[in-house]
C-alpha cells in the first residue's frame, strides 16, 4: 500500500487517474492532456502500474490503460478503518 500512497502524492499521476476514471485510454490519449513529454507520461504510467493503481492490456499495437478498482477498494477500506480508529501498528 505504501507504493500506492507514494504514487498518489504526485499531481500528474492523480490527474491521470481522474482521466482513467472516465474511460480507458492509450498512453497517447493520456499524453494529449499534458504539456509534458511522452517519456514523462510513460514514467508516470509505469509508477501507477507498479503501485497497482492501473492495469494495462495490449490490443493490437496499442496498450490500453484502465483503473485497478481492487486497489482503490483496499485504500478506501484503509481510510475507513483509520477514521474509525481501527488501524493497529
Residue pairs with C-beta under 8 A, 6 or more apart in sequence:
1 74
1 75
1 78
3 50
3 51
3 52
4 51
4 52
4 53
4 71
4 75
6 51
7 13
7 47
7 48
7 50
7 51
7 53
8 14
8 17
8 51
8 53
10 44
10 47
12 34
12 36
12 44
13 44
13 47
13 48
13 53
15 33
15 34
16 30
16 41
16 44
16 45
16 48
16 54
17 48
17 53
17 54
17 67
19 25
19 30
19 33
20 30
20 54
20 65
20 66
20 67
21 67
24 64
24 65
24 66
25 64
25 65
26 62
26 63
26 64
26 65
27 38
27 41
27 42
27 45
27 63
27 65
28 38
30 41
30 45
30 65
31 38
31 41
34 40
34 41
45 54
45 56
45 65
48 54
49 55
49 56
51 71
52 68
52 70
52 71
53 67
53 68
53 71
53 72
54 65
54 66
54 67
54 68
55 65
55 66
55 67
55 68
56 63
56 64
56 65
56 66
57 63
57 64
57 66
58 64
78 87
81 87
